[in-house]
């Protein structure tokens, strides 16, 4: 029987890259999302739209997909503004339900399901609440705070033990990829900000707060790691951090970002992009018409990513954020050793948005 992977959250930052990775390795791929992901050509995989918050609809639609051997669960529900919702119990339950409404139907009767991968992140180490252990390691005890990660993880462990499939949990740090309208992808936010600066004759200055050193995860690496985990015994029932393998600092990276977008870098320009960008919808429409871009309204382009940009840039912070480094040694020792230069990653994904006529280039 051919291996078939169901990628849930297929149009998101992780989901889109996962589809590319599995297709490249010859898998049969089914993608579940509201929007059709930008895969070229789209005929290479099957896309279905399922309301995962509707138990009956999800169960009925999943039963029509044929045998599913593997699942990549990259779906995510966030509240507007992002950060406040991270501690909301109702939102945690919604994210648990999204997973349940996929796995419950697939395990309702004996079937071919072999492996499930889910996504967590550095909130597992309490990044959004307090200083982390440096570096954060997968073997550390659970950080004692309410989080939908723990709800999903406990559910998945229970279902895996009951139904005989294996699982892998991934924890990347600030994923950057090709999706727009996503909850968390700073690449299109940078493109919009640069375009507005050029159009309005304003300086393209770093909008964030105090300088700090951080890590990132290229969505291509995350997608490849998900494909590796689906077929690797070393990944069974394990949790892995995943990063690019280097570190970066925003102000050091800023000239490369400016060069790729064709605007001169400027002195710092502290502001909240989460508040500023939504006020510029009319200017954005003017830029779209002038530069011949795809007609994507600003809210649809940004999703909630302008809010995560504020978080990533430490916008408005009075003090330097505490260090937030995660060790990826366990993943490399298990056999997955891909790395990428973070500056090259930003150039690659920004050019992708330019080439697809989503944001303007030089």
Order of alpha helices (4+ residues) and beta strands (2+ residues): beta-alpha-beta-beta-alpha-beta-alpha-beta-alpha-beta-beta-alpha-beta-beta-beta-alpha-beta-beta-alpha-beta-alpha-alpha-alpha-alpha-alpha-alpha
